[in-house]
Amino acid sequence: MAYLIFNAPYLIVNGEKTKINVDIVLSADNERKTTLWYEVSSAYSGYLYIDRMDPFLVAVLPYCMKNGYDIRFAPNAPGVSADLLYQLTKILIPSLKSSLYFSQIVIEAQPVYKPLKAGWGTATGVSGGVDSFYTILNHMEGLFPLTHLTLFNLQSFGEYGGAVARKHFCRNVKRAKKICEDLNQEYETDIQLITVDSNIQDELPIEIYYAGTYRDAGAILLLKQLFKLYYFSSTHGINDFSIRYEVRDYDLWNLSCLSTENCRIQIFGLDAERIDKLKYISEFPVTYDNLQICLQELLNGSQGMEYSKQKNCTCYCDKCVYTVLALKALGKLDKYETVFDLDLSERKYTDLLTEVITKKKSYLFKETYNLLRQTGEITEMMEVGIGASIGGYDDVPQDRDARLAEIFDVFLGKLQDHFSFSDALALRGYHSAAIYGMGRLGKRLYHELENLTLYGIDRNPQIICEGMEIKSPTEDLTPVDVIIITTVYDTEAIRSYLKNRVGADILTLKEILEWN
């Protein structure tokens, strides 16, 4: 079995900054030796401790579980807080046996029973995002008001660390300071900002979906002699709980196991949908100039590329698309002109709606889609039109096959009764036709109307019907007397869409089958 060895941690003070370092050895990597470190302002160095390995152990845990490294401690290394060691080895790691990504590992460490100095502060992260602001603004007052805001360079500014990620981090420190100043002015408080830099992600890179919570928790435990309570902003709701996939899916469980007797990490916001969080924070002016939710900085940093724009990307990442459209539906988008490019969002508005419709079942977009339907920004006819332009929908009803079987049964009965579709249409003045929906029903109907049908219409660009031209619903449609819809769902929406595109009568196959 491969293993990671911890040596004893040590402090290095360099003027205004203090680092806590630990040398490690990776056995499976040719006995590679490297040094991991956290760095904080020297003003907080008195809260650091080197008599136990808690912050480093928690931070490396996902890397070791994903790569199959047991964790060992050199003879000169201290142990781990007894309560944390118990929770990791007896509760958390065994519970992750159903994870698709983590393997069971062994931690060979001595428990440390001596208590640390009890913390007194109450803190939370200040990313500037929706979840972060929701947590902050709910705790400016009350039983446990905030005393500190934090910003960690553990993974959030570039998934694999490095110089570009650190540059993004430094830029965000400036934004976090401004948020802190604005809150202190508004609420007449004295909240302090604490930043933690680290090279752990540089040296032990791992995807954020597997490690984000653990890396953040490591930085929180680094300062647990300062923090007695840390509010951890939830990104997923309680209904999304699962241990199999992303670490954020089981934060509720994770954080209870990573809390220790003198530092509780409390997840907050599990009960609120993202749209409700956005509605809540949009009532607070502090968010108007400070909302930072763009994924582009993380994505660029992950590739070692600098993201230099001063605003959120507005239209190019899912989080921006979601937020821009949700704020528009809430009637609040104009208040965020400092952080979003409102001219760009107006020019690309149809594209943004298209993206929401195509992703309406996803975790991030389903709430926005429902809100836009409620406010009328997305109409049924618009959805059909957009669905046509992208080649289909994902809302196929569960009883589609039963509906098809019923129509086929009536269709066959008509043929057995020698019903002539061509004669029935001609009798009603229809001498040219197009067929919408060139699946099984459409192709059967075409064989009955071969002399009348000029072309077919289908959202699937790959569909073929021998001897027949098939057009997309978004193309110019040649004038015909009638268009016959053969689909068994969304028929009224499709009829409305076609009526706005052609002057022909629009009938459904079911309606024709009801003729005598």
Helices and strands as residue ranges (DSSP letters): E 2-6, E 10-14, E 17-26, E 32-41, G 42-47, H 54-67, E 69-73, E 80-81, H 82-86, I 87-92, H 93-95, G 96-98, E 107-108, E 111-112, E 121-125, H 130-137, E 148-153, H 163-187, E 192-198, H 200-203, H 208-222, E 227-233, G 238-240, G 247-250, H 251-258, E 264-268, H 274-281, G 285-287, H 296-302, H 318-329, G 333-336, H 342-347, H 349-358, H 366-375, H 380-390, H 400-416, H 421-427, E 433-436, H 440-448, E 453-457, E 470-471, E 482-485, H 491-499, E 505-508, H 509-513
